[in-house]
Amino acid sequence: MFACLAIIMSAVVAQSDPAAVGKEAYTFVMNDGETLYVLVDPQEFEKTFSPFLSVSLNEPWLSLDEREQRIRRSDIQDPYPELSSTQARRIAEGWAAAGGVEVETPTGKKWVHEEEYELAQRAQSLAKSAYAEERPVRAQSAIAPLEASSPSPDFFMRWGLHILIIMVTIALSAVVGWATMVRTPWRGIRS
């Protein structure tokens, strides 16, 4: 069961793209005619004093190491923002070409690698079979559910320890007060 949850959580966490946080999608047409779809920090894009620009390829099926690149600003011929509809279609086509599978999750449809999906399905089936083996089949009880339940604890079973601690605290406070105030005379603060 835990293996199944771990695989599913890793697949879901992999969908929240850490490279896209705080970045905008751009299309760069390079001097050599190549087109790059990248994620760029808008503040870094506006800085013109640096000859290089750190970008992430907007291809989520690649690992983060493969996506991170530094591009020379002078090699960029035409940068323009990528439309969200064009981006969604391009990413879906890229996932399909890279062997991705679109799966339904509680938060919506997500793309995952096919081998990850197969591993998650296998883990789920193993977890279900292991869970089924752990639970023994019980025969129906002839006793009504109200008769089978244990009686609820009474007031002193619940609060007895608390009352005992409070009473001991009061008794100790009284003994300390008597020993310091009554037994010896109060002499005040001496200077």
C-alpha positions as CSV (number, residue, x, y, z in Angstrom):
1,M,0.0,0.0,0.0
2,F,2.8,2.4,0.9
3,A,4.7,1.6,-2.3
4,C,1.6,2.3,-4.3
5,L,1.2,5.7,-2.6
6,A,4.8,6.6,-3.0
7,I,4.8,5.9,-6.7
8,I,1.6,7.8,-7.3
9,M,2.8,10.7,-5.2
10,S,6.1,10.8,-7.2
11,A,4.2,10.8,-10.4
12,V,1.9,13.6,-9.2
13,V,4.8,15.7,-7.8
14,A,6.7,15.2,-11.1
15,Q,3.7,16.9,-12.8
16,S,4.1,20.2,-10.9
17,D,7.0,21.5,-12.9
18,P,9.6,23.1,-10.7
19,A,11.3,24.7,-13.7
20,A,8.1,26.6,-14.6
21,V,7.7,28.4,-11.2
22,G,7.9,32.1,-11.7
23,K,8.8,31.8,-15.4
24,E,7.0,32.6,-18.6
25,A,6.9,30.6,-21.9
26,Y,8.7,32.1,-24.8
27,T,9.6,31.0,-28.3
28,F,13.1,31.8,-29.4
29,V,14.0,31.8,-33.1
30,M,17.7,31.4,-33.2
31,N,20.2,32.8,-35.7
32,D,20.7,29.4,-37.2
33,G,16.9,29.0,-37.8
34,E,16.3,26.6,-34.9
35,T,13.2,27.3,-32.8
36,L,13.5,26.8,-29.0
37,Y,10.5,26.7,-26.7
38,V,11.8,27.9,-23.3
39,L,10.7,29.1,-19.9
40,V,12.4,32.4,-18.9
41,D,12.3,34.4,-15.7
42,P,10.9,37.8,-16.9
43,Q,13.2,39.8,-14.7
44,E,16.3,38.0,-16.0
45,F,15.0,38.4,-19.6
46,E,14.8,42.2,-19.1
47,K,18.4,42.4,-17.8
48,T,20.5,43.3,-20.8
49,F,24.0,43.6,-19.2
50,S,24.6,39.9,-19.1
51,P,25.6,38.3,-22.4
52,F,24.0,35.0,-21.4
53,L,20.4,34.0,-20.5
54,S,19.6,31.1,-18.3
55,V,16.5,29.2,-19.6
56,S,14.7,25.9,-19.2
57,L,13.5,24.1,-22.3
58,N,9.7,23.9,-22.1
59,E,9.7,20.2,-22.7
60,P,8.5,18.6,-19.4
61,W,9.2,15.0,-20.5
62,L,12.9,15.7,-20.2
63,S,14.7,15.6,-16.9
64,L,15.5,18.9,-15.2
65,D,19.2,18.5,-15.9
66,E,18.6,18.1,-19.6
67,R,16.3,21.1,-19.7
68,E,18.5,23.8,-18.1
69,Q,20.6,25.7,-20.6
70,R,22.5,29.0,-21.0
71,I,21.9,30.8,-24.3
72,R,24.0,33.6,-25.6
73,R,21.7,36.6,-26.1
74,S,23.3,37.5,-29.4
75,D,22.2,34.1,-30.8
76,I,18.5,34.9,-30.3
77,Q,17.1,36.4,-33.4
78,D,13.4,36.7,-32.6
79,P,12.0,36.2,-29.0
80,Y,8.2,36.3,-28.5
81,P,5.8,34.9,-25.9
82,E,4.2,31.6,-26.6
83,L,0.4,31.4,-26.6
84,S,-1.0,29.1,-24.0
85,S,-3.2,27.2,-26.5
86,T,-0.2,26.6,-28.8
87,Q,1.9,25.6,-25.8
88,A,-0.7,23.1,-24.5
89,R,-1.0,21.5,-28.0
90,R,2.8,21.3,-28.5
91,I,3.4,19.8,-25.0
92,A,0.7,17.2,-25.6
93,E,2.2,16.2,-28.9
94,G,5.7,16.2,-27.3
95,W,4.6,13.9,-24.5
96,A,2.9,11.5,-27.0
97,A,6.1,11.4,-29.1
98,A,8.2,10.8,-26.0
99,G,6.1,7.9,-24.8
100,G,3.9,9.7,-22.4
101,V,0.4,8.7,-21.2
102,E,-2.3,11.1,-20.1
103,V,-3.9,9.9,-16.9
104,E,-6.9,11.2,-14.9
105,T,-6.0,12.3,-11.4
106,P,-8.1,14.0,-8.7
107,T,-6.6,17.4,-9.8
108,G,-7.2,16.8,-13.5
109,K,-5.5,15.1,-16.4
110,K,-1.7,14.8,-16.2
111,W,1.0,13.4,-18.5
112,V,3.4,10.8,-17.1
113,H,6.0,8.5,-18.7
114,E,4.4,5.2,-19.8
115,E,6.9,3.1,-17.7
116,E,6.0,5.2,-14.6
117,Y,2.3,4.6,-15.3
118,E,2.8,0.9,-15.7
119,L,4.8,0.8,-12.4
120,A,2.1,2.7,-10.6
121,Q,-0.6,0.3,-12.0
122,R,1.5,-2.7,-10.9
123,A,2.1,-1.2,-7.5
124,Q,-1.7,-0.6,-7.1
125,S,-2.5,-4.2,-8.0
126,L,0.2,-5.5,-5.6
127,A,-1.1,-3.3,-2.9
128,K,-4.7,-4.5,-3.5
129,S,-3.7,-8.1,-3.4
130,A,-1.6,-7.6,-0.3
131,Y,-4.4,-5.8,1.4
132,A,-6.9,-8.5,0.5
133,E,-4.6,-11.1,2.0
134,E,-4.2,-9.2,5.2
135,R,-7.9,-8.9,6.0
136,P,-9.4,-12.2,7.1
137,V,-12.9,-12.9,6.0
138,R,-15.3,-12.7,8.9
139,A,-18.6,-14.5,9.3
140,Q,-21.6,-12.3,10.0
141,S,-22.2,-11.9,13.7
142,A,-25.6,-12.7,15.0
143,I,-25.1,-10.1,17.8
144,A,-26.6,-6.7,17.1
145,P,-24.0,-3.9,16.8
146,L,-25.2,-2.1,19.9
147,E,-24.8,-5.3,22.0
148,A,-21.3,-6.0,20.6
149,S,-19.8,-2.6,21.5
150,S,-18.0,-2.2,24.8
151,P,-19.4,0.1,27.4
152,S,-18.1,3.6,27.3
153,P,-15.9,4.6,30.2
154,D,-17.5,6.5,33.0
155,F,-16.5,9.9,34.3
156,F,-13.8,8.7,36.7
157,M,-12.2,6.4,34.1
158,R,-11.8,9.4,31.8
159,W,-11.0,12.2,34.3
160,G,-9.6,10.3,37.3
161,L,-5.9,10.9,36.5
162,H,-6.5,14.5,35.8
163,I,-8.4,15.0,39.1
164,L,-5.6,13.2,41.0
165,I,-2.9,15.4,39.4
166,I,-4.8,18.6,40.3
167,M,-5.4,17.4,43.9
168,V,-1.7,16.5,44.4
169,T,-0.7,19.9,43.0
170,I,-3.0,21.7,45.4
171,A,-1.8,19.6,48.3
172,L,1.9,20.3,47.5
173,S,1.2,24.0,47.1
174,A,-0.5,24.1,50.5
175,V,2.5,22.3,52.1
176,V,5.0,24.6,50.5
177,G,2.9,27.7,51.5
178,W,2.6,26.5,55.1
179,A,6.3,25.7,55.4
180,T,7.4,29.1,54.1
181,M,4.7,31.4,55.4
182,V,3.3,30.0,58.6
183,R,6.1,28.0,60.0
184,T,8.7,30.7,59.9
185,P,8.0,34.3,60.6
186,W,8.0,36.7,57.6
187,R,10.9,39.0,57.9
188,G,10.5,41.1,54.8
189,I,13.2,42.0,52.4
190,R,16.4,43.1,54.0
191,S,18.6,45.6,52.3
